[in-house]
Amino acid sequence: MGKSSSSSTVNSLKSSLVVFGALAFGWLTMEIAFKPYLDKARAAMDKSDPSHDPDEEEEDNNKLSDEEKEDVASDLSHLK
């Protein structure tokens, strides 16, 4: 009985090692195969600013300062 339990332990360790090796090989294969895309994605993530909201930027660009509003109003009054 003792011999069969030790052989099953060895077999399970071998199986675990094979699975771990297969996962590592698969990960490495994906890294090599998609390297250009992964590099672009990582560069984009490095450049991104999570606190920046592009919608707020559009709203800020649409807002006119008081001087710009006065200039537009004076230009429109000349047209009348």
Solvent accessible surface area in square Angstrom, and as a share of the most:
residue,aa,sasa,rsa
1,M,214,0.95
2,G,57,0.54
3,K,173,0.73
4,S,73,0.47
5,S,66,0.43
6,S,61,0.39
7,S,54,0.35
8,S,62,0.40
9,T,75,0.43
10,V,73,0.42
11,N,89,0.46
12,S,60,0.39
13,L,117,0.58
14,K,122,0.52
15,S,63,0.41
16,S,67,0.43
17,L,126,0.63
18,V,106,0.61
19,V,88,0.51
20,F,140,0.59
21,G,38,0.36
22,A,61,0.47
23,L,123,0.61
24,A,47,0.37
25,F,146,0.61
26,G,31,0.30
27,W,160,0.56
28,L,90,0.45
29,T,61,0.35
30,M,108,0.48
31,E,39,0.18
32,I,120,0.61
33,A,61,0.48
34,F,93,0.39
35,K,117,0.50
36,P,80,0.50
37,Y,145,0.55
38,L,55,0.27
39,D,64,0.33
40,K,144,0.61
41,A,48,0.37
42,R,108,0.40
43,A,47,0.37
44,A,59,0.46
45,M,130,0.58
46,D,122,0.63
47,K,168,0.71
48,S,72,0.46
49,D,80,0.41
50,P,135,0.85
51,S,100,0.65
52,H,96,0.43
53,D,59,0.30
54,P,82,0.52
55,D,90,0.47
56,E,101,0.45
57,E,87,0.39
58,E,110,0.49
59,E,100,0.45
60,D,90,0.47
61,N,111,0.57
62,N,119,0.61
63,K,139,0.59
64,L,86,0.43
65,S,59,0.38
66,D,104,0.54
67,E,130,0.58
68,E,81,0.36
69,K,110,0.47
70,E,116,0.52
71,D,85,0.44
72,V,71,0.41
73,A,59,0.46
74,S,49,0.32
75,D,87,0.45
76,L,99,0.49
77,S,68,0.44
78,H,150,0.67
79,L,144,0.72
80,K,210,0.89
